[in-house]
Amino acid sequence: MIEVNGLTKIYDGFRAVDNVDLVAKGGKVTILLGPNGAGKSTLMKVLSGEHRDYTGELVLNGKRVNFKGIKESEAAGIAIIHQELGLIQTMNVCENIFLGDEICENGHINWDIQYQKTREILKELKLNISPKTRVGNLGIGQQQLIEIAKALSKNCKILILDEPTAPLPEDDSENLLKLVRELRDKGMSIIFISHKLGEVLRIADTITILRD
């Protein structure tokens, strides 16, 4: 579904990513391993359109792409969920999911459609909460699922998870890994960054290791 060929990214003379290749297929979980500073997050920021100044190529569904920003990569079906969640704590679940992508008619937000779509996505994720629940009242595991719901609302085809289980207790980690397998089985391509080898071996279809 997506290929990275010979990717190099330099920060102020430092090679954060040096001639990296990566292939992520549809319906597969691609694990990205490596120590801190190996370039994992930098590589993902290139894929998500956050970084544009690099050499090498990105190939999406057989076509070379060069995203000019995050909106462009999202429109192509790529979503990234960072370790630090980007939710607004004082807003409710529905407001967070559609923030910046509101469904409007005649210049007004159609809240009925947004709440209906939110309920459908929450049901798909088996998250039994109201769309009107304030995000700040949710636990970290549920908030992470709201981030995934936000990606699904944008018809995401490639989901990048940057160490998603790092802040989670064991039960929430198990639920997340189960969801990852379910999304994979529906044909989504998952790129999963982790340091936890136990969980990696349970969900990985392929593993790419970045080093030095």
Secondary structure, DSSP 4 states (H G I P E B T S, - for coil): -EEEEEEEEEETTEEEEEEEEEEE-TT-EEEEE--TTSSHHHHHHHHTTS----EEEEEETTEEE--SSHHHHHHTTEEEE-SS----TTSBHHHHHTTTS--EETTEE-HHHHHHHHHHHHHHTT--S-TTSBGGGS-HHHHHHHHHHHHHHTT-SEEEEESTTTT--HHHHHHHHHHHHHHHHTT-EEEEE-S-HHHHHHH-SEEEE---
